[in-house]
């Protein structure tokens, strides 16, 4: 039997807490069905809160725990669901949680997070110098707060052995299937994934990532460049031409652009064009050859390779996955 503790705090996503509990309960039923002589549930699951009292979830539905964190004598897995209140506030309100997490980690418990739950593991220092993932919408905040962590938004699951991070809010589904296979068995993981219609081997968040355009900086001229690019990305643009347009040397322009946005000019323009192509694939019936030309490229085969590298899907597969229902 594996003991699982789901940590619920004020502002947690109720779906994450209850969804984890539901799927693990079904996993127990599937396991008993295939191993009837075991006589006990494979996963013993408790919800714990910092004080043992109920907490209000993000949607104000109360989450009732079985115990407080101080009442957890031992556990094998601690799962931290998404928290939807401002992260600095959530960290400050739950200072008692971090020594508790480190204590059980020292006693060989695996710490797992979903979405913004990664902030709680990162706050312990246990992710320093190691890879992790979280929700794209809080990625820049995560990097600012925890610069020693190697954030990899491309991955849905990042497993360091003693820590496991899952990406966006509803990736609790992929996380729990992953844990069922890791701790229980492959057969049960497959059964449960089929029952909940969860793509068991989906490993990449790349198709869902949206280019954020990195405007959280104070270089006014580079902000002007970025805004100009949003309307002119399909034209023949080079770093040389942009430097001249803004009265800079190419070297100065390239340096300032990279410092402000985090990307080289060419990479930034490529990402902008790929995002535009994604929108056109989602909302039009234009061929990919037409879309390639519309976003500023000439060779659709070359652009298709860039598109797949960025999204992990071919243009055709991307359209099948996200296209609007058109008359």
C-alpha positions, -999 to +999 in steps of 0.1 A: +000+000+000+012+035-009+001+064+013-008+095-007-013+129+009-031+156-011-022+190+003-051+215+001-046+252+010-067+283+007-073+292-029-065+257-042-083+245-073-111+222-061-110+202-094-073+194-087-079+181-052-111+161-059-099+150-094-068+134-079-089+117-052-115+104-078-089+090-101-069+073-073-101+058-059-109+043-093-074+030-096-079+012-063-111-004-077-093-015-109-063-029-090-086-049-067-104-063-097-072-076-112-056-086-078-086-098-057-064-116-031-046-084-020-076-074+002-068-037+006-067-006-016-033+000-032-034+037-026-045+051+008-054+087+001-059+115+026-065+152+021-045+173+045-047+211+053-022+231+073-045+233+103-068+203+098-097+228+092-115+231+059-102+255+034-120+275+007-110+266-028-106+291-056-143+289-064-152+291-027-163+255-024-150+242+009-125+214+008-128+191+039-096+173+050-092+141+069-063+155+089-039+184+094-003+182+080+010+177+116-012+146+119+006+130+089+030+106+106+043+091+074+035+092+037+049+080+005+037+107-019+026+143-013+007+160-041+003+197-042-026+207-065-028+241-083-033+272-062-051+301-079-045+330-055-015+353-060+016+331-055+036+354-032+005+356-009+000+318-011+037+313-001+035+337+028+002+323+041+015+287+041+050+291+057+042+261+080+040+238+049+076+241+038+094+225+068+067+198+067+075+191+030+112+190+037+107+167+067+088+141+047+111+145+017+140+136+041+120+105+051+118+095+014+084+108+004+081+119-032+069+155-036+046+160-066+031+192-079+005+203-104+006+236-121+013+264-095+019+237-069+055+238-083+060+270-064+056+252-031+083+226-040+106+253-053+102+273-021+118+244-002+149+247-024+146+211-035+143+221-072+175+243-073+197+232-101+171+207-113+144+208-141+107+215-134+076+225-152+045+246-144+017+266-160+029+289-188+009+318-174+031+320-143+064+310-159+080+344-158+070+348-122+084+314-114+117+322-131+119+355-112+112+339-078+133+307-084+161+315-109+181+284-098+154+261-112+156+249-148+121+256-161+111+234-190+076+243-202+077+219-231+072+189-208+039+179-191+057+157-166+092+164-152+104+135-129+135+140-108+129+108-089+122+124-055+102+153-071+077+152-099+062+183-115+032+184-139+024+214-161-009+232-165-040+231-143-056+199-156-023+180-160-032+164-126-048+138-149-015+130-166+003+132-133-019+107-115-018+082-144+020+086-144+021+079-106-003+049-109+021+033-135+052+042-115+039+028-082+012+003-090+014-013-125+010-006-162-022-026-165-040-004-139-027+028-154-040+018-189-074+008-174-078+041-156-066+062-185-093+045-207-120+050-181-112+087-178-103+093-215-068+104-206-041+103-232-016+082-212+015+089-232+010+126-239+042+141-228+044+176-244+028+209-235+042+225-266+010+224-287-008+244-260+019+271-253+011+306-265+038+330-274+038+357-247+058+383-266+079+392-236+069+428-230+077+430-193+107+452-197+115+489-197+132+495-230+107+518-247+123+516-282+123+478-282+086+479-271+080+500-301+098+475-323+077+447-309+045+465-315+056+473-350+064+437-357+029+426-346+015+444-377+044+438-401+058+403-393+048+391-428+071+415-446+107+410-455+124+420-422+160+416-410+178+427-380+198+450-402+167+467-416+152+471-381+183+485-367+184+511-394+147+519-390+153+527-353+186+545-358+208+519-342+238+499-352+230+462-358+252+452-329+234+476-305+200+467-318+207+429-314+221+433-279+192+455-267+166+433-283+180+401-267+184+418-233+148+431-233+130+400-247+152+371-239+153+360-276+175+370-305+156+391-331+155+362-356+141+337-330+115+362-318+103+369-353+102+332-360+081+326-329+058+355-338+052+340-373+046+306-359+020+320-335+003+338-364+003+305-384-013+287-354-041+313-354-047+309-391-048+271-388-073+273-360-096+298-377-094+294-415-094+268-442-064+283-460-039+258-471-005+256-453+012+269-485-011+300-484-005+304-446+033+301-451+032+330-475+008+350-453+032+349-424+063+358-443+079+326-455+084+312-490+092+275-484+063+257-468+084+226-462+110+245-443+084+263-423+065+231-416+097+217-400+100+249-379+064+247-369+066+210-358+098+217-338+080+245-320+046+228-314+055+191-315+027+187-341+027+189-379+005+218-393-021+192-403-022+176-369-023+210-352-053+220-374-071+187-366-066+193-329-075+230-326-095+241-357-128+259-352-159+242-364-166+261-396-198+261-417 
